[in-house]
Amino acid sequence: MYRIIVLLIISLGLIACKSNDRVVSAWEINDVYRSTIISSNPSNGAKIYQGPPINTMDDANTFEMFSLRGEKSTQGAKSYELLVHLTYFAPWRYYESANLLNKPASTFKVVSREAGICDAQGCVFKELMSIQVTDTFLREQMDKGFQVTISSKTGVSSNLFVPAQYLKGYLQAVDGPKN
């Protein structure tokens, strides 16, 4: 009986983590707003806005962690990037491109690749990627969110969804309080 209960709990947990939920509660806007870390860039005085990570697991057993990072210059110019950190077992995938709203993202770049611990299952691999996005793009997607597909040389793809509520909370943090 104990084994059945444990297996049931584990199964429900894995099912819950299987996909990136597109339905995000309205209260999460406030959570994203409060969880966005604001710091200063000591080299140029710009403000840096690091959004909280979204964590998911896809069908290829890839742990997906992604978030928005922005910078606002002292003159008020804003730049943003979507940081995507993918962790997986098996051979290197070599992620090489991204589609943003089903169009190739020209600003895709691989920031780092690293091999981790190896055991009987194989090795853990991590790839960190960045996609530049504009302030206009984020504001246009604020009501519906947007999807990004990251593709590898081996044919494995990861579909990521950035929900509208995440964008709203993040952009509220960047814009600051309204007086």
PyMOL commands that set and color helices and strands:
alter all, ss='L'
color gray80, all
select helices_A, chain A and resi 2-16+27-35+135-140+164-175
alter helices_A, ss='H'
color red, helices_A
select strands_A, chain A and resi 37-40+47-50+54-57+63-72+78-89+95-100+103-104+108-119+122-133+146-152+157-162
alter strands_A, ss='S'
color yellow, strands_A
deselect
rebuild
show_as cartoon
